[in-house]
Amino acid sequence: MIEVNLLPNAKRRAKKSALPGAGLKAIKLPEFDRWLAFVVVAWIVGAGLLAWLFLGTRAEAAELTEQIDTAVEDSTRFAETIAQTNELRARRDTIAMKLEVIQQIDEGRYTWPHIMAEISRALPDYTWLEGVAQIEGGAAPSFQIDGRTGNNFALTRFMSNLEASPFIRGVRLLSTTQVAEGPEGAEIMLHQFMLEAHFEEPTPDQIETVPLFAADAEEVE
């Protein structure tokens, strides 16, 4: 069948309209839709970021809370340990003070027995004592000796014997006077004297020590 084209431009239009995709080029998204898509994407990304920050902060807060609890427990434990340590130190100091007092008493326990023994050993004939008194205390006390003797030679010998003792030093004559002793009409003139001396701790080579059970050991042998 023969067809006649009465419209000369009809074929060209038909060809233009028949091209595939020719009509899609004319379709454009409005500007409002682009901003809407951007806002939606921003909300999604923001929500995800907030969720990530929330979860991360929550985990960090939980970790910090656990560390704080551990620190509080350690602090409580250390506080108890410190209190126990302070109590032990106080007990140690108290015991040390008691031991120091005991040592001081023990150090001076034999001071006066030594003094009295040396005075008694140094006392010559015709000489007797009326009193021995402490003047100053401490580890090396000073003391005063009051007595009477028949003559000055006995007093001089007494002072020399005291100076020869390893436990006594600084013997000094304070005073000497003559006094009458005895019934009226038969008085005897005596010399009343007053001496001052000091105790000293002798060196180990000056002391002769004896084992406590020496006598028992000899008996057993």
C-alpha positions in Angstrom: 0.0 0.0 0.0 1.3 3.4 -0.9 1.4 6.2 1.8 1.7 9.8 1.1 3.1 12.2 3.6 1.0 15.3 3.5 2.9 17.1 6.3 6.5 17.6 5.4 7.7 18.1 9.0 5.7 15.2 10.5 8.5 12.7 9.8 11.1 14.8 11.5 9.0 15.2 14.7 8.2 11.6 14.7 11.8 10.8 14.5 12.7 13.2 17.3 10.0 11.8 19.5 10.9 8.2 18.7 14.5 8.6 20.0 14.9 6.7 23.3 15.5 8.8 26.4 14.8 12.0 24.6 12.0 12.9 27.1 14.0 12.1 30.3 16.3 15.0 29.6 13.5 17.4 30.2 12.8 16.0 33.8 14.7 17.8 36.5 14.3 17.6 40.3 13.2 20.8 41.9 15.6 22.6 44.3 13.3 21.8 47.3 13.8 18.1 46.9 17.6 18.4 47.0 17.5 20.2 50.3 15.1 17.7 51.7 17.4 14.9 50.7 20.3 16.7 52.3 18.3 17.3 55.5 17.3 13.6 55.7 20.8 12.4 55.2 22.1 14.9 57.8 19.5 13.6 60.3 20.5 10.0 59.6 24.2 10.8 60.0 23.6 13.0 63.0 21.5 10.3 64.7 24.2 7.7 64.1 26.9 10.0 65.4 24.9 10.8 68.5 24.2 7.2 69.1 27.9 6.4 68.7 28.9 9.2 71.1 26.2 8.2 73.6 27.3 4.6 73.6 31.0 5.5 73.8 30.4 8.0 76.6 28.3 5.5 78.5 31.0 2.9 78.2 33.6 5.4 79.4 31.4 6.5 82.3 30.9 2.8 83.3 34.7 2.3 83.2 35.4 5.4 85.2 32.7 4.4 87.7 34.4 1.0 88.1 37.8 2.7 88.5 36.3 5.0 91.2 34.8 2.0 93.0 38.1 0.2 92.9 39.9 3.3 94.2 37.4 3.7 97.0 37.9 0.1 98.0 41.7 0.5 97.9 41.4 3.7 99.9 39.3 2.0 102.5 41.7 -0.9 102.7 44.7 1.4 102.8 43.1 3.5 105.5 42.6 0.4 107.7 46.2 -0.6 107.0 47.4 2.9 107.9 45.4 2.8 111.1 46.8 -0.5 112.1 50.3 0.7 111.3 49.9 3.8 113.4 48.6 1.7 116.3 51.5 -0.7 116.0 53.9 2.3 115.9 52.3 3.7 119.1 52.6 0.4 120.8 56.2 0.1 119.7 57.0 3.6 121.0 55.3 2.8 124.4 57.3 -0.4 124.7 60.5 1.5 123.7 59.8 4.1 126.5 59.3 1.3 129.0 62.4 -0.4 128.0 64.4 2.8 128.2 63.1 3.3 131.8 63.9 -0.3 132.7 67.4 0.1 131.2 68.0 3.3 133.2 66.9 1.6 136.4 69.0 -1.5 135.5 72.1 0.6 134.8 71.9 2.3 138.2 70.9 -0.8 140.1 74.4 -1.6 141.2 75.6 2.0 141.6 75.0 2.4 145.3 75.9 -1.1 146.2 79.3 -0.4 144.6 79.6 2.9 146.4 78.8 1.4 149.8 81.0 -1.6 149.2 84.0 0.7 148.3 83.4 3.0 151.2 83.3 0.1 153.6 86.5 -1.4 152.1 88.3 1.9 152.3 87.4 2.5 155.9 90.5 2.2 158.2 90.7 1.3 161.9 89.4 3.8 164.4 87.2 5.4 161.8 83.4 5.2 161.6 80.7 6.8 159.5 77.7 8.8 160.6 76.0 9.1 157.2 76.3 8.9 153.5 74.0 11.1 151.4 73.5 11.7 147.7 74.2 15.3 146.5 73.6 14.9 142.8 71.9 12.1 140.9 72.3 10.8 137.3 74.5 8.0 135.9 77.5 9.2 138.0 76.0 10.6 141.3 78.0 12.6 143.7 77.7 11.9 147.5 78.8 13.2 150.9 80.4 11.2 153.6 80.1 12.2 157.3 82.1 10.5 159.9 84.6 10.6 162.8 88.1 9.4 163.2 90.7 9.2 166.0 93.4 11.2 164.2 94.2 12.9 161.0 96.4 10.0 159.8 93.4 7.7 159.7 91.4 10.4 157.8 94.2 10.8 155.3 94.4 7.0 154.8 90.6 6.8 154.3 90.7 9.5 151.6 93.6 7.7 149.9 91.8 4.4 149.9 88.7 6.0 148.4 90.7 7.5 145.6 92.3 4.1 144.9 88.8 2.6 144.2 88.0 2.2 140.5 84.4 3.3 141.4 85.1 6.6 143.2 86.9 9.7 142.0 87.2 13.4 143.1 87.5 12.8 146.8 87.6 16.2 148.5 87.6 17.2 152.2 84.9 19.7 152.9 85.5 20.3 156.6 87.1 18.8 159.7 86.6 19.8 163.4 87.5 18.4 166.7 84.7 17.2 169.0 84.7 15.7 172.4 83.3 12.2 172.8 82.5 10.3 176.0 81.3 11.1 179.6 82.2 14.4 181.3 85.6 14.3 182.7 86.7 11.5 180.5 86.1 13.0 177.0 88.1 11.8 174.0 88.9 14.3 171.3 87.9 13.1 167.9 88.0 14.5 164.4 84.6 15.0 162.8 85.0 15.2 159.0 82.9 15.7 155.9 84.0 14.4 152.5 82.6 14.8 149.0 83.2 12.2 146.2 81.8 11.1 142.8 80.9 7.7 141.4 82.5 6.7 138.1 82.0 3.7 135.9 85.3 1.8 135.7 86.7 0.4 132.5 86.1 -3.3 131.8 89.8 -4.2 132.4 89.4 -2.8 136.0 86.6 -5.1 136.9 87.0 -8.7 138.0 84.0 -10.8 137.0 83.1 -14.2 138.5 80.7 -16.6 136.9 77.4 -16.8 138.6 77.5 -20.5 139.1 81.3 -20.8 139.6 80.9 -22.3 143.1 78.4 -24.9 141.9 80.7 -25.8 138.9 83.6 -26.3 141.3 81.5 -28.5 143.5 80.4 -30.7 140.6 84.0 -31.1 139.5 
